[in-house]
Amino acid sequence: MRSHYTLLLTASTIVAAAVIVFVGSGNDSGSAASTQSATNVTSRPPGRPSYCPSSSAAPDASQTIAALKVKLGKKPSKTQTMTALGTAFLASEHYDKAEALFLRALRLSPGDPEASVQLAMVCHTRGNDTKAKALIREVLKKNPKFQKAHSDLAGIYFDEGHIVQARAEWKKAAAIDP
């Protein structure tokens, strides 16, 4: 169980790092995001970061999603599997599905730090940075050494142009696990 959680955290950190690397490097005129309809509830507002800035960079998560769905079907109340599946949906830009899974995990396990931070990233991707930061700060009150929370908060600050705050959060994350 611990190794599953460690794997989930590692994968989430890699995805978060990819967001930071790709933010600003994508050309919106040719990205998948710019062709999405504004009425599509899974789309993000113009200029918002994506876990996969273009369809060519998007990882094929279909096998992972299928395997996690099977696993969740066997144990439907397993919050770690819900969060892992939500993370896969988030990385695949299926924000509604990701959000529903994170909310479900939080109903079963209120305050779960991973589900809360991942839900915050859905909010951030959709343009609700105020809610995203509030969710992450709540996690950090209870889990000040949760590296992913610091890293994701840094990414939000960076996207907002608050470089000093972003740098401070990245330093905190690096101090936890260089």
Secondary structure as UniProt FT lines:
FT   HELIX           2..22
FT   TURN            23..25
FT   HELIX           28..30
FT   HELIX           33..35
FT   TURN            38..39
FT   TURN            41..42
FT   TURN            46..47
FT   TURN            55..57
FT   HELIX           62..74
FT   TURN            76..77
FT   HELIX           79..91
FT   TURN            92..93
FT   HELIX           95..108
FT   TURN            110..111
FT   HELIX           113..125
FT   TURN            126..127
FT   HELIX           129..142
FT   TURN            144..145
FT   HELIX           147..160
FT   HELIX           163..176
//
